[in-house]
Amino acid sequence: MTGPLLFVVAHLLSANALVAVTPATTPTSSRVDAIFAEDARPVVLYDGVCNMCNFWVNFCLDNDPSPGKLRFAALQSDVGRALLERSGRSPDDISSIVLVEPSRASIKADAVLRIGDIIKRTLPLGHLAPLLRLAVPPFLADSVYDLVADNRYRILGYRDTCRVTDDDCADRFLDSF
């Protein structure tokens, strides 16, 4: 019950942090564009060494069964860094979860809520998301998100290396081009 409760809390902490994605103009732009060329599923960028972040990746995998609506990439990976740049963020910025879709990117509390929207069929009370987004101002939602994000290593710790996935969901993880 803890997982669904935390998604409900995230819905209460809605933010509208959308970034329009513009076509990349770097040497890696064709590789980045290829990420969505054959597979339009959004990519969740998460801190690959953070135990809390990995917990939520596992939660998403459990509630978004294969083939799944979401893909994942560690912020520290080649793909993660390139998608951060495509989304207008520094490639070294691991301060926030980022949900990258073909034409937009969401950060912080809005990314969490968007992920909840995408997999809502499997979450209790998922249908309440639109109403809950209106209940809390974005600045408050992002403030709570930042408080948790800034303390995530203290809360659940971290690992020395990014996660390695198993064969069952390997197609959902992107790490290099």
C-alpha positions as CSV (number, residue, x, y, z in Angstrom):
1,M,0.0,0.0,0.0
2,T,3.0,2.3,0.5
3,G,3.7,2.6,-3.2
4,P,0.2,3.7,-4.3
5,L,0.0,6.1,-1.3
6,L,3.2,7.8,-2.4
7,F,1.9,8.2,-5.9
8,V,-1.3,9.8,-4.5
9,V,0.9,12.2,-2.5
10,A,2.8,13.0,-5.6
11,H,-0.5,13.7,-7.3
12,L,-1.3,16.1,-4.5
13,L,2.0,17.8,-5.2
14,S,1.4,18.6,-8.8
15,A,3.7,21.0,-10.7
16,N,3.5,22.2,-14.3
17,A,7.2,22.0,-15.2
18,L,7.0,21.2,-18.9
19,V,9.8,21.9,-21.3
20,A,9.2,21.9,-25.0
21,V,11.8,19.8,-26.7
22,T,13.4,21.3,-29.7
23,P,15.3,19.3,-32.3
24,A,18.9,18.8,-31.2
25,T,21.7,20.5,-33.1
26,T,24.7,18.6,-31.7
27,P,26.7,15.9,-33.3
28,T,24.7,13.3,-31.3
29,S,21.4,14.7,-32.5
30,S,20.7,11.9,-35.0
31,R,21.4,9.3,-32.3
32,V,19.1,11.1,-29.8
33,D,16.4,11.4,-32.4
34,A,16.7,7.7,-33.1
35,I,15.7,7.0,-29.5
36,F,12.1,7.9,-30.5
37,A,12.2,7.1,-34.2
38,E,11.0,3.5,-33.8
39,D,9.8,3.5,-30.2
40,A,7.7,6.5,-29.0
41,R,7.5,5.3,-25.4
42,P,8.6,8.0,-23.0
43,V,12.0,7.6,-21.3
44,V,12.3,8.1,-17.5
45,L,15.7,9.6,-16.6
46,Y,16.6,8.6,-13.0
47,D,19.6,8.8,-10.8
48,G,21.1,5.3,-11.4
49,V,23.1,5.1,-8.1
50,C,20.2,6.3,-5.9
51,N,18.5,3.5,-3.9
52,M,15.3,5.6,-3.7
53,C,15.2,6.2,-7.4
54,N,15.8,2.5,-8.1
55,F,13.0,1.6,-5.8
56,W,10.7,3.8,-7.9
57,V,12.0,2.3,-11.1
58,N,11.1,-1.1,-9.7
59,F,7.7,0.1,-8.7
60,C,7.1,1.4,-12.2
61,L,8.2,-1.9,-13.7
62,D,5.9,-3.8,-11.4
63,N,2.9,-1.6,-12.3
64,D,3.7,-1.2,-16.0
65,P,4.1,-4.8,-17.1
66,S,5.9,-5.7,-20.3
67,P,6.0,-4.6,-23.0
68,G,5.3,-1.5,-20.9
69,K,4.5,2.1,-21.6
70,L,7.8,3.4,-20.2
71,R,11.5,3.0,-20.8
72,F,14.3,4.0,-18.5
73,A,17.8,5.4,-18.6
74,A,20.1,6.5,-15.8
75,L,20.9,10.2,-15.8
76,Q,24.6,9.2,-15.7
77,S,24.4,7.0,-18.9
78,D,25.3,8.2,-22.4
79,V,21.6,8.1,-23.4
80,G,20.6,9.9,-20.2
81,R,23.1,12.7,-20.7
82,A,22.1,13.2,-24.3
83,L,18.4,13.3,-23.4
84,L,19.1,15.8,-20.7
85,E,20.7,18.1,-23.3
86,R,17.8,17.6,-25.7
87,S,15.5,18.7,-22.8
88,G,17.4,21.9,-22.2
89,R,19.2,20.7,-19.1
90,S,22.9,20.3,-18.3
91,P,24.2,16.8,-19.1
92,D,25.7,16.7,-15.6
93,D,22.5,17.6,-13.8
94,I,21.3,14.7,-11.7
95,S,19.1,16.8,-9.4
96,S,15.8,15.7,-10.7
97,I,13.8,12.9,-12.4
98,V,13.1,13.8,-16.0
99,L,10.4,12.3,-18.2
100,V,11.4,12.7,-21.8
101,E,8.7,12.3,-24.5
102,P,9.0,12.8,-28.2
103,S,7.9,16.4,-28.0
104,R,8.3,17.5,-24.4
105,A,10.0,16.9,-21.2
106,S,8.7,17.1,-17.6
107,I,10.8,17.5,-14.4
108,K,10.4,17.2,-10.7
109,A,6.9,16.7,-9.3
110,D,5.3,17.1,-12.8
111,A,7.5,14.2,-14.1
112,V,6.3,12.0,-11.2
113,L,2.7,12.9,-11.9
114,R,3.0,12.4,-15.6
115,I,4.5,8.9,-15.0
116,G,1.5,8.2,-12.7
117,D,-0.8,9.4,-15.5
118,I,0.9,7.0,-17.9
119,I,0.6,3.9,-15.7
120,K,-2.6,5.0,-13.9
121,R,-4.6,1.9,-14.9
122,T,-2.7,-0.1,-12.5
123,L,-2.7,2.4,-9.6
124,P,-5.5,2.8,-7.1
125,L,-7.0,6.3,-7.3
126,G,-5.0,7.0,-10.4
127,H,-8.1,8.5,-12.0
128,L,-7.9,11.4,-9.4
129,A,-4.7,12.8,-10.8
130,P,-6.3,15.6,-12.8
131,L,-8.3,16.9,-9.8
132,L,-5.2,16.6,-7.5
133,R,-3.1,18.6,-10.0
134,L,-5.4,21.5,-9.4
135,A,-5.3,21.2,-5.6
136,V,-1.6,22.2,-5.0
137,P,0.3,25.1,-6.5
138,P,3.3,24.1,-8.6
139,F,5.8,26.0,-6.4
140,L,4.7,24.0,-3.4
141,A,4.8,20.7,-5.2
142,D,8.3,21.4,-6.5
143,S,9.4,22.5,-3.0
144,V,8.4,19.2,-1.5
145,Y,10.0,17.3,-4.4
146,D,13.2,19.3,-3.9
147,L,13.2,18.5,-0.2
148,V,13.0,14.8,-0.9
149,A,15.4,14.9,-3.9
150,D,18.1,16.8,-1.9
151,N,18.0,14.2,0.8
152,R,17.5,11.1,-1.2
153,Y,20.9,9.6,-0.4
154,R,20.4,10.2,3.3
155,I,17.0,8.6,3.2
156,L,17.8,5.4,1.4
157,G,21.4,5.6,0.6
158,Y,23.2,5.0,-2.7
159,R,25.2,2.3,-4.5
160,D,28.6,2.5,-6.1
161,T,27.4,1.7,-9.6
162,C,24.3,2.1,-11.7
163,R,21.8,-0.7,-11.7
164,V,22.1,-3.7,-14.1
165,T,18.8,-5.0,-15.3
166,D,17.7,-8.6,-15.8
167,D,16.8,-10.1,-19.1
168,D,13.1,-9.8,-18.5
169,C,13.1,-6.0,-18.9
170,A,16.4,-5.4,-20.7
171,D,14.6,-3.9,-23.7
172,R,13.1,-1.2,-21.5
173,F,16.5,0.2,-20.3
174,L,18.7,2.4,-22.5
175,D,22.2,3.1,-21.6
176,S,24.4,3.6,-24.7
177,F,23.9,4.3,-28.4
